[in-house]
């Protein structure tokens, strides 16, 4: 039986000793194995039809999987493990100021795959020990690294080796011995190897040997530290050395271990419990450090939180008053144990108006991710009514988009409520409260994103929908496609790819996101983005949720998952969200309306400027178009006259909603009477106009929009008619020229009826056609004869008259010819 591990699968090829066919078995942990080409004596004739071909194909398949696994490796940048290769192995291991632990592995090795999570946890556990010790790994399955692995004497996998600081080029490292399969045993072994550093002692490594009263006095005389911690423990304990390394990256504090056999110090401080921690100050003053459990994790957390203790290179935490005087925005006091709606709305503002705006066209996978993101917001976000109305509108609009792409401009129009939906708005700008940082570039939006998705996972569980991973899937898609920090997105994708498939319940969803958030905090703790006022810690800390923390039998820290879940559900519940510092809803709606009006005015100005620079090439006007434009001119002139009259009276003209509706109805009535139907030779009855008072406002806005749309065409037509009148003079002896609107009004006043107005309009149109080279007087007679009929109707009548005449002529010739033929026959005897 030959077995090879590939990812989460174990492929085994059974080669029979005598005869028979090879059998390939694929096994996945926790699932039933399935076999390919595994024959039995009963079915051998049916199954083994092409044994050699199948075996070759399986072998090729395995080689492809192995090669892809070798290229990918078992560790990524997110694992805080240095990836070694032929290019950097010497620079990392030779003459280094820190000790290095190296794992030599093969990516196809099943045990290496199983050990990789332990090695990753070890890297996170001793992250604070840098630069005294660091972790690295090299993939010996990569052909480029094969010579390196051979030079270090690697014969099996995985192999761990410890390289002391300042190792020489010919050093092959100290191999780990024994069964070291857990983080604690590996950590203890590393501490033992670090204690065996030979002179000179590496400056990056703190003293790990036990101290005495004399050494303490000397240290306090020569060093000015704010806090000096003494950990009393037994000889076999590792807590003192581990806490010393945990505080390596922090200033204003020093840690030393004191054995229980140091009777002078034990008696002086009255120590009765081992382990225990005391804070020792110059002059012999001391106090015991109070912690829930006397273990490494609780000691480290308590000491890191002492006043004045900061990471190396970080400034001391500033007070709220000092922060407020050095920022453009005033500092907003807040409760650290609560969630603020202002942070959530600020996150949505930046997400939807800033990050999405960087994508002019959203298509493919990004469009799918956007749909999921907006969908979970509309379903689970516990926002104010105006915000929920907008999110539901966005969700409905996206779901109805059938194309394969969406422009952000179209999305933005819905986001800004251009459709004027009732009470729907997203407040503009940001108002960070619990996510505000001591500097403008710290925390804020990343903090808001984490808070938003923690909240959504909790709300999804309360809603109890069918898909537990819905929120996490939406979060992964959004971060992958839209989140601006691309390295951050890559790290999150690695975590999701690694274990998101393990989420099967809503509880798993909440805890998965919480665990990954703590992993991110561990990775970026101490980075430039770490705010000294809000350091990255494992959350929730003991002083926030004491019941969430516990200790295993071996003294290692453990999380009480039930208490953590209860804490998260309570912390991110909708009922506990504070609405302090929120902008009033009426102000939000008023700002939205003002922005919409300003945007419309800007578009109108741009459109008019564009039309002035590039006038459109309009087709020649038809008779029906001329009549419609003349009627629009009448309406425009009436409004101008009314405006002038109001201004003379000292009043502001305020168009009424029902005025536009009546004008529109009157125009429709004229159209209905003017165009008779020739179908069945019946004129349709004019329907009575029924006006809905509730629609007057909408009709008023529609009339305004129609007026703006036709303004340019009406102006061009008016200019054309002015030029014609100047050339030809008065028409028919009327006292007024038919200028834009005024001529039509004059004609209507002379004739006093719509019918007379239409007759004279046609005569004027006929005259204009004659002046342009048309038929002249004959055209006017034709216009008079065609009153009430269109050109198509007249053409049909002419054709019918002509065909009737031709039929009569044919009948006349036919009977005349027959009559001539009969007359000679009647004269014969």
Order of alpha helices (4+ residues) and beta strands (2+ residues): beta-beta-beta-beta-alpha-alpha-beta-alpha-beta-alpha-beta-alpha-beta-beta-alpha-alpha-beta-alpha-beta-beta-alpha-beta-beta-alpha-beta-alpha-alpha-beta-alpha-alpha-beta-alpha-alpha-alpha-alpha-alpha-beta-beta-alpha-alpha-alpha-alpha-alpha-alpha-alpha-alpha-alpha
